Amino acid sequence: MKFSKWIYNLRFEEYLVISVLFIISVIISFQSIKLLNIWNKKLNNENKFSREFRASPIPLFGLSIIISAILFLIFGDFFVNLLKEKIN
């Protein structure tokens, strides 16, 4: 199935699960970028010219898209079925 047909055939529950997983993945990616920055500071604490790794939107959302895709592949069906049972 093509990606556009897959998106078009999603139901409300699946959109809701994808949205929640994306919000969770943004939080996870922001925390991982902060940890990467702390690790970089520990490695280069004496170097005055070391670069600081910032949480700009491109790495933040790029990493969160990858994380949300992995989370949806692992937990997506379970959460969609659970949400369908709660609604019905």
N, C-alpha and C positions, 0 to 999 in steps of 0.2 A: 504494500500500500504506500502511496506517495505521502510525503509529509503534509502537504496541503489537505489531502483527503482525510488524513488521520486527525488533523486539527479541526476540520469541519465536522467530523463525526463524534467529537467528544461531547459528553453530557455534562450537566451542571456539577455533579459530584467530582468528576475528573478535573474540571477547571478549578474547583475549590481546593482539591488536594494539590494540584500543581502550584497554585498560588501560595498556599501555606508552606509547601516544601521549598519554594523559591525564597520566601521570606526567611525561613530557617537557614537556608544555604547562604544568604547574604550575611546573616549574623555570624555563621561559621567562617566564612571567607574573611570577614573583617577582623575577627579574632585571630585567624591564622596569619594575616598580614601584620597585625600588631605584634604577634609572637616572633615573626620573622624580623621585624624591626628591632625588637629587644635582643634577639640573638645576634644581629648584625652589630649592634652597639657593644655587646660584650666582646665580640671578636676584634673590633676596631676602636676600643675605647681610648687608646693612646694616639691614634692617627687623627690629626686635626682635619685632614682633607677627605675623610671618608664620606661617602654619600649616604644620605638617609633614604630609606625605602618608604615611600608614601603610599597611603591608601587612596590612590586616585581612582576615578570611576572605571577606567578600562581594566586594570587588573582585578578590581573588586568584583565587577559584574562578569568578567570573563571566568574567574574562578568560581563564582556562584552559579553560573550556568552549568558548568561541568559538575559541580557538587549536586545541584538540583536534579540533573539528569541521572546521576548515579543513585541518588535517593529515591527517585521515582521508579527506576528499574527494580530497586530492591524492595521498597515498601509500598509502591503505588497501588498494586492490586489489593493488598490487605486493607489499606486505608479507604479505598473506594468502596470495597465490599462492606466495611464497617460503617461507613457513612450512609450507604444505601439501606442497611438494616436499621439504623437510627431514624432515618427519615420515614421509612415505611413502618 
